[in-house]
Amino acid sequence: ARDTWREFTAEQGSEFGRFVCHQVGSTHRRKLYETLGLDLAKDFSTFETLGNTGSVALPATLALAVDAGAIR
């Protein structure tokens, strides 16, 4: 994840207002954000309400973020 993020931000920049990551669990989420140096407060999380929903976690969370107006 660190290498991919480094390559991505080298091309796209690193200013983001919100993040949506795969909703595996709270420990995984925290460690990912720590490893990448991202602000956890910018995360849109559904793990607390939906739990680990497997392969649909990311698209479902993104759709909910859009519906909530958190992401345009």
FENJOUR-V804349 format. One record per residue. N is the residue number from 0. RES is the residue in one small letter. SS is DSSP state (a for helix, b for strand, c for the rest). OMEGA is omega in whole degrees, -180 to 180 (none if undefined). D_LAST is the distance of its C-alpha to the last C-alpha in Angstrom with 2 decimals. Layout:
# FENJOUR-V804349
n res ss omega d_last
N RES SS OMEGA D_LAST
N RES SS OMEGA D_LAST
This chain:
# FENJOUR-V804349
n res ss omega d_last
0 a c -179 24.47
1 r a -180 25.66
2 d a 180 26.84
3 t a 179 23.77
4 w a 179 21.51
5 r a 179 24.00
6 e a -179 23.99
7 f a -178 20.22
8 t a 175 19.83
9 a a -180 22.91
10 e a -171 21.19
11 q a -173 17.56
12 g c -174 18.25
13 s c 179 17.59
14 e c -180 15.24
15 f c -180 12.24
16 g c -176 10.64
17 r c 176 10.15
18 f b 172 12.06
19 v c 179 12.58
20 c c 178 16.14
21 h c -173 18.70
22 q c -177 20.04
23 v c -179 23.75
24 g c -175 25.07
25 s a 180 25.05
26 t a 178 27.59
27 h a 180 25.93
28 r a -179 22.56
29 r a -180 24.40
30 k a 178 26.49
31 l a -179 23.65
32 y a 176 21.87
33 e a -178 25.34
34 t a -178 26.28
35 l a -179 23.26
36 g c -178 23.46
37 l c 179 19.94
38 d c -178 19.22
39 l a 179 19.25
40 a a 179 17.77
41 k a -179 14.35
42 d b 171 14.64
43 f c -174 12.98
44 s c 174 16.18
45 t c -177 17.56
46 f a -178 20.94
47 e a -178 22.53
48 t a -178 21.96
49 l a -175 21.94
50 g c 179 24.10
51 n c -177 24.34
52 t c 175 23.29
53 g a -173 24.30
54 s a 180 22.66
55 v a -175 20.04
56 a a -177 18.82
57 l a -180 16.01
58 p a 179 14.53
59 a a 180 15.14
60 t a 177 13.56
61 l a 179 10.33
62 a a 178 10.45
63 l a 177 11.38
64 a a 177 8.67
65 v a 179 6.10
66 d a -179 9.08
67 a c -179 9.65
68 g c 180 6.60
69 a c -180 6.85
70 i c 177 3.78
71 r c none 0.00
